[in-house]
Amino acid sequence: MGVAANVNTFLPAFLNFRAQIAVSREERAIIGSGAARRKAAPAMSKPSHLLRKIKAQNEAKYDYLFRKKIDMAMQIVQDAAFLAAADVFQMGPGRCEAFGAAIRDYVNEIASTMCTDQEGDPEYVYTREKVDQRMRKICGDKFDPWEVRYGETK
């Protein structure tokens, strides 16, 4: 029922968003300072083997921490959806597996569409419109546009 089995389908879509994720102090300490790494080798010389190895280790640690955060966020979403569905719709064990799979499928679909859309349009105009169309049908008069749902109001 957990998200870990679906990491291979979900994560590639979100790896393009790494730069948009805030990095904690602990992660900065693991990753190290980019300025310090640049000062370690002269600008025109090739990075040493040791420097390349340290950089590769730091990238691996960052990727691990990033994947761990995404796994946790996905599991929180799935747990919250199950709890809400049980409370509001009296959903029980018989439908949880299909419901969980549908949640993961929609998250993957939205993320994949955003990644594809991002290549030509950093504002996600196509993705916003497609998701909003579906949400408008579901929510009716209670519909909030993308900008409100994703906190982009000014």
Protein Blocks (a to p, Z undefined) as FASTA:
>chain_A
ZZklmmmmmmmmmmmmmmmpccdfklmmmnopfklmmmmpcfkbccdfklmmmmmmmmmm
mmmmmmmmmmmmmmmmmmmmmmmmmmmnopafklmmmmmmmmmmmmmmmmmmmmmmmmmo
mnommmmmmmmmmmmmmnmmmpccfklmnopaZZ
